[in-house]
Amino acid sequence: MNHEQPQPSQLEIGLSRRTVLHTATAASLTLALPRMSFAAAGTLKKPVRIGVIADLHHDVMHDGADRLDVFLDRMSVNKPDAILQLGDFAYPKAGNAEIINRFNQAHKQSLHVIGNHDTDAGCTTDQCIEMWGMPGRYYTQDIEGLQLLVLDGNDAGSPTHKGGYASYVGPEQVEWLKAQLKTLDGPIIVASHQPLAGAYPVDNADEIQAILGDAANKVILVINGHSHIDEVVRVKNVTYLHVNSASYKWVGSDNRHESYSEDIHEKHPWISCTCPYRDSLYAMLTVDPENSTIRVTGTSSSWVGKSPAELGLDLHPELTSGEEIAPRIRDREFIQVRS
């Protein structure tokens, strides 16, 4: 999210590691997939699974390393085909080498998306690419026949930029995106940090949605972090999933409050601008060609201290169901409805 720039800090106090998290308590939500959107998935030889975590914000939270360990412990049991972090992860600097290496060494396909806060504290995009081991700031990765197409939503040059962090997919990437969608047979999952649809989208969301809509016969899902909400929207026969933060909902410096001990807040002052989740949140995506489904297996937690609702901050013009701002990633199933 576009909050004030946090200062770097070292992990000093951690929560106890938990190898098992609560699964989402809400009933599984079933949504119909447009038939054309799932046709390409029939080429997969087996179900493909991707473990996903978003917005760890290790440099804000006192317990980021422990939250990542919860995710990695679960992935070591579930054994997905790849793991993916959706940005705002950990500054690419020497002090964070241990946590970055822990993620990178946890799977032969440990994949990254660059978030808007990953280049805070004087860090650069090139440092992210080098230290995280990325092929580039945007790239395509084959995962057992599924094509993951990663975008960088941090381009400068938006003609409608209104200040703050950049949130834009620039012309160079747009042309690359068009070429990839034309060349790849699919199925394709598109991943970005900033949303491409729904709340808090990139400045040229309409342009990107039109491009993806033209390839709806190949693009089976689009996923993002950044918003720190749990939500799904459908635009032009393409399904967009907002993956909630592993750590918290940002409420801003005007709403500072203490959720942890005085000592934690003194050492990690930006936590007071958040409503933290007690447990780490993450999800498993399973694309099943035999059953024509995409399953989202989420996690659920509770608030530490006051919730955004208790602070009167759960309102947003695009969040109307009352369910998006919550410490959870709901279980979902996107299913192709057969005639």
C-alpha positions as CSV (number, residue, x, y, z in Angstrom):
1,M,0.0,0.0,0.0
2,N,1.0,3.6,-0.4
3,H,1.8,4.3,3.2
4,E,4.7,6.4,4.6
5,Q,8.2,5.0,4.0
6,P,9.1,2.7,6.9
7,Q,12.7,2.7,8.2
8,P,14.7,-0.5,8.1
9,S,14.7,-2.6,11.3
10,Q,16.2,-5.9,12.4
11,L,14.0,-8.8,13.7
12,E,14.3,-8.6,17.4
13,I,11.1,-10.1,18.8
14,G,9.3,-13.0,17.2
15,L,6.0,-14.8,17.8
16,S,6.3,-18.5,18.5
17,R,6.5,-20.6,15.3
18,R,3.4,-22.4,14.3
19,T,3.6,-25.2,11.9
20,V,-0.2,-25.5,11.5
21,L,-2.5,-22.6,10.9
22,H,-6.2,-22.3,11.1
23,T,-7.9,-23.0,7.8
24,A,-10.4,-20.4,6.6
25,T,-13.5,-20.7,8.7
26,A,-15.9,-19.2,6.2
27,A,-17.6,-21.7,3.9
28,S,-15.8,-22.3,0.6
29,L,-17.0,-19.9,-2.0
30,T,-17.8,-21.3,-5.4
31,L,-17.7,-19.1,-8.5
32,A,-18.3,-20.0,-12.1
33,L,-15.5,-19.6,-14.5
34,P,-16.3,-18.4,-18.0
35,R,-15.9,-21.6,-20.2
36,M,-13.5,-19.9,-22.5
37,S,-11.2,-18.9,-19.6
38,F,-10.5,-22.5,-18.6
39,A,-10.2,-24.2,-22.0
40,A,-6.4,-23.8,-22.1
41,A,-6.0,-25.6,-18.8
42,G,-7.1,-28.8,-20.3
43,T,-3.5,-29.1,-21.8
44,L,-2.0,-29.6,-18.3
45,K,-0.9,-33.2,-17.6
46,K,-1.7,-32.9,-13.9
47,P,-3.0,-30.5,-11.2
48,V,-0.5,-27.6,-10.7
49,R,-0.1,-26.1,-7.3
50,I,1.4,-22.7,-6.3
51,G,2.0,-21.6,-2.8
52,V,1.4,-17.8,-2.5
53,I,2.3,-15.3,0.2
54,A,1.9,-11.5,-0.2
55,D,3.0,-8.4,1.7
56,L,5.1,-9.9,4.4
57,H,6.6,-6.5,5.2
58,H,9.5,-7.9,7.0
59,D,11.0,-4.4,7.5
60,V,7.8,-3.2,9.2
61,M,6.9,-6.2,11.4
62,H,8.8,-7.5,14.4
63,D,7.9,-11.1,13.5
64,G,8.2,-11.2,9.7
65,A,10.8,-14.1,9.8
66,D,8.4,-16.2,11.8
67,R,5.5,-15.5,9.5
68,L,7.6,-16.6,6.6
69,D,8.6,-19.7,8.4
70,V,5.0,-20.6,9.0
71,F,4.4,-20.4,5.2
72,L,7.5,-22.3,4.4
73,D,6.8,-25.0,6.9
74,R,3.4,-25.6,5.4
75,M,4.8,-25.6,1.9
76,S,7.3,-28.3,2.9
77,V,4.4,-30.5,3.8
78,N,2.1,-29.6,0.9
79,K,4.9,-29.7,-1.7
80,P,3.6,-27.3,-4.3
81,D,5.1,-27.0,-7.8
82,A,6.3,-23.5,-7.0
83,I,6.2,-20.8,-4.4
84,L,5.5,-17.1,-5.1
85,Q,5.8,-14.0,-3.0
86,L,3.7,-11.1,-4.4
87,G,5.9,-8.1,-3.3
88,D,6.5,-5.9,-0.3
89,F,8.7,-8.7,1.0
90,A,12.1,-7.7,2.4
91,Y,14.5,-5.0,1.4
92,P,17.2,-6.3,-0.9
93,K,20.1,-5.5,1.5
94,A,22.7,-7.5,3.4
95,G,20.8,-7.3,6.7
96,N,17.9,-9.2,5.1
97,A,20.0,-11.9,3.3
98,E,19.0,-14.6,5.7
99,I,15.3,-14.3,5.2
100,I,15.6,-13.8,1.5
101,N,17.8,-16.9,1.2
102,R,15.4,-18.9,3.3
103,F,12.7,-18.2,0.8
104,N,14.9,-18.8,-2.2
105,Q,16.2,-22.1,-0.9
106,A,12.8,-23.4,0.2
107,H,11.9,-24.5,-3.4
108,K,13.6,-25.0,-6.8
109,Q,11.0,-22.5,-8.1
110,S,11.0,-19.7,-5.6
111,L,9.5,-16.8,-7.5
112,H,9.2,-13.1,-6.8
113,V,7.2,-10.0,-7.7
114,I,8.6,-6.6,-6.9
115,G,6.3,-4.4,-4.6
116,N,6.3,-0.7,-4.2
117,H,7.9,-0.9,-0.8
118,D,10.7,-3.2,-1.8
119,T,12.7,-0.2,-3.1
120,D,12.2,1.9,0.0
121,A,15.2,2.8,2.3
122,G,17.4,3.6,-0.7
123,C,17.0,0.2,-2.3
124,T,16.7,-0.3,-6.1
125,T,14.9,-2.5,-8.6
126,D,18.2,-3.8,-9.8
127,Q,19.1,-4.8,-6.2
128,C,15.8,-6.7,-6.0
129,I,16.5,-8.6,-9.2
130,E,20.1,-9.5,-8.1
131,M,19.5,-10.3,-4.5
132,W,16.2,-12.1,-5.0
133,G,17.5,-14.0,-8.0
134,M,14.9,-12.8,-10.4
135,P,15.3,-13.2,-14.2
136,G,14.1,-9.6,-14.6
137,R,11.6,-7.2,-13.2
138,Y,9.0,-8.8,-15.4
139,Y,9.2,-12.3,-16.8
140,T,7.5,-15.5,-17.7
141,Q,8.0,-18.8,-15.8
142,D,6.8,-22.3,-16.9
143,I,5.4,-24.2,-13.9
144,E,4.6,-27.8,-15.1
145,G,3.0,-26.4,-18.3
146,L,1.2,-23.5,-16.6
147,Q,2.7,-20.1,-17.7
148,L,3.2,-17.6,-14.9
149,L,3.4,-14.1,-16.3
150,V,4.9,-11.6,-13.8
151,L,4.4,-7.9,-14.2
152,D,6.1,-4.9,-12.5
153,G,3.5,-2.3,-11.5
154,N,6.1,0.2,-10.4
155,D,6.8,2.0,-13.7
156,A,7.2,5.8,-13.7
157,G,5.6,7.9,-16.4
158,S,1.9,7.5,-15.7
159,P,0.0,10.4,-17.4
160,T,-2.5,10.3,-14.5
161,H,-0.1,10.0,-11.6
162,K,-1.4,11.9,-8.6
163,G,1.6,11.6,-6.3
164,G,2.9,9.0,-4.0
165,Y,4.3,5.7,-5.1
166,A,4.1,4.8,-8.8
167,S,1.3,2.4,-9.8
168,Y,1.6,1.9,-13.5
169,V,2.4,-0.7,-16.2
170,G,4.4,1.3,-18.7
171,P,4.5,1.1,-22.5
172,E,7.5,-1.2,-22.7
173,Q,5.8,-3.7,-20.5
174,V,2.5,-3.3,-22.3
175,E,4.1,-4.3,-25.6
176,W,5.9,-7.2,-23.9
177,L,2.6,-8.3,-22.3
178,K,0.8,-8.3,-25.7
179,A,3.6,-10.3,-27.3
180,Q,3.6,-12.9,-24.5
181,L,-0.2,-13.3,-24.7
182,K,0.1,-13.8,-28.4
183,T,2.9,-16.2,-28.3
184,L,2.1,-18.4,-25.2
185,D,-0.5,-21.1,-25.7
186,G,-1.6,-21.1,-22.0
187,P,-2.9,-21.7,-19.5
188,I,-1.7,-18.4,-18.1
189,I,-1.8,-16.9,-14.6
190,V,-0.8,-13.2,-14.5
191,A,0.8,-12.0,-11.2
192,S,1.5,-8.4,-10.1
193,H,1.9,-6.6,-6.9
194,Q,-0.5,-3.7,-7.5
195,P,-4.0,-4.8,-8.5
196,L,-4.9,-4.8,-12.2
197,A,-8.7,-4.6,-11.3
198,G,-10.8,-3.9,-8.3
199,A,-9.7,-1.6,-5.4
200,Y,-6.4,0.3,-5.6
201,P,-5.7,-0.6,-9.2
202,V,-2.8,0.6,-11.4
203,D,-3.4,3.9,-13.2
204,N,-3.8,2.2,-16.6
205,A,-6.0,-0.6,-15.3
206,D,-8.6,-0.2,-18.1
207,E,-5.8,-0.6,-20.7
208,I,-4.5,-3.8,-19.0
209,Q,-7.9,-5.2,-18.5
210,A,-8.7,-4.8,-22.2
211,I,-5.5,-6.6,-23.2
212,L,-6.1,-9.5,-20.8
213,G,-9.7,-9.6,-21.8
214,D,-8.7,-10.2,-25.4
215,A,-6.7,-13.2,-24.2
216,A,-9.4,-14.5,-21.9
217,N,-9.2,-17.9,-23.7
218,K,-5.7,-18.3,-22.2
219,V,-5.7,-16.2,-19.0
220,I,-7.3,-18.4,-16.3
221,L,-6.5,-16.1,-13.3
222,V,-4.9,-12.8,-12.3
223,I,-3.5,-12.4,-8.8
224,N,-2.1,-9.5,-6.8
225,G,-1.0,-8.3,-3.4
226,H,-0.8,-4.7,-2.3
227,S,-4.4,-4.1,-1.3
228,H,-4.3,-6.2,2.0
229,I,-7.8,-7.4,1.3
230,D,-9.5,-10.7,0.5
231,E,-11.5,-10.1,-2.7
232,V,-12.3,-11.4,-6.2
233,V,-13.6,-9.4,-9.2
234,R,-14.4,-10.4,-12.8
235,V,-13.7,-8.1,-15.7
236,K,-14.1,-9.0,-19.4
237,N,-14.3,-12.7,-18.6
238,V,-11.0,-12.6,-16.6
239,T,-11.0,-13.4,-12.9
240,Y,-8.8,-11.2,-10.5
241,L,-7.9,-12.4,-7.0
242,H,-6.6,-10.1,-4.4
243,V,-4.3,-12.1,-2.0
244,N,-4.4,-10.7,1.5
245,S,-1.2,-9.6,3.3
246,A,0.6,-12.1,5.5
247,S,0.9,-9.5,8.2
248,Y,-1.6,-6.7,8.6
249,K,-4.0,-4.0,7.3
250,W,-2.5,-0.6,7.1
251,V,-4.5,2.2,8.8
252,G,-2.1,5.1,8.6
253,S,-0.1,7.5,10.9
254,D,-3.3,9.4,11.8
255,N,-4.6,6.2,13.5
256,R,-1.6,5.1,15.5
257,H,-2.4,2.7,18.3
258,E,-0.7,-0.1,20.2
259,S,-1.4,-3.7,19.4
260,Y,1.6,-5.2,21.0
261,S,3.8,-4.4,24.0
262,E,5.4,-1.0,24.5
263,D,8.8,-2.6,23.8
264,I,7.8,-3.9,20.4
265,H,6.3,-0.6,19.3
266,E,9.4,1.3,20.5
267,K,11.6,-0.9,18.4
268,H,9.2,-1.2,15.4
269,P,7.3,2.1,15.3
270,W,5.5,1.5,12.0
271,I,3.5,-1.3,13.5
272,S,1.4,1.3,15.3
273,C,0.0,2.3,11.9
274,T,-1.3,-1.2,11.3
275,C,-4.0,-3.6,12.5
276,P,-1.9,-6.8,12.6
277,Y,-3.1,-10.3,12.0
278,R,-2.3,-12.7,14.8
279,D,-1.2,-15.5,12.4
280,S,0.5,-15.4,9.0
281,L,-1.8,-15.6,6.0
282,Y,-1.1,-17.3,2.8
283,A,-2.8,-19.5,0.2
284,M,-2.4,-22.5,-2.1
285,L,-3.6,-22.2,-5.7
286,T,-4.5,-25.5,-7.4
287,V,-5.3,-25.6,-11.1
288,D,-7.0,-29.0,-11.7
289,P,-7.5,-29.7,-15.4
290,E,-9.5,-32.9,-14.8
291,N,-12.2,-31.2,-12.8
292,S,-11.9,-27.8,-14.6
293,T,-11.4,-26.0,-11.3
294,I,-9.1,-23.5,-9.7
295,R,-9.1,-24.0,-5.9
296,V,-7.9,-21.4,-3.4
297,T,-7.0,-22.9,-0.1
298,G,-6.6,-20.0,2.3
299,T,-5.8,-19.4,6.0
300,S,-7.7,-17.5,8.7
301,S,-6.6,-15.6,11.8
302,S,-7.8,-12.9,14.1
303,W,-6.8,-9.3,14.8
304,V,-4.2,-8.3,17.3
305,G,-5.6,-5.3,19.2
306,K,-8.2,-3.1,17.6
307,S,-9.6,-4.0,14.1
308,P,-10.1,-1.4,11.4
309,A,-13.8,-1.5,12.0
310,E,-13.2,-0.6,15.7
311,L,-11.1,2.3,14.5
312,G,-13.8,3.4,12.1
313,L,-11.6,2.6,9.1
314,D,-13.3,-0.3,7.3
315,L,-14.9,1.9,4.6
316,H,-13.9,2.2,1.0
317,P,-16.1,3.1,-2.0
318,E,-15.1,-0.1,-3.8
319,L,-15.4,-2.5,-0.8
320,T,-19.1,-3.0,-0.3
321,S,-19.7,-6.5,0.9
322,G,-18.3,-6.1,4.4
323,E,-16.1,-9.1,3.9
324,E,-13.0,-7.9,2.2
325,I,-11.2,-6.3,5.1
326,A,-10.6,-9.2,7.5
327,P,-7.7,-11.3,8.8
328,R,-8.2,-14.2,6.4
329,I,-7.9,-15.5,2.9
330,R,-11.1,-17.4,2.2
331,D,-11.3,-20.8,0.6
332,R,-12.6,-20.5,-2.9
333,E,-13.3,-22.7,-5.9
334,F,-13.6,-21.4,-9.4
335,I,-15.3,-24.0,-11.5
336,Q,-16.1,-24.2,-15.1
337,V,-19.9,-24.8,-15.4
338,R,-20.6,-27.5,-17.9
339,S,-23.5,-27.3,-20.2
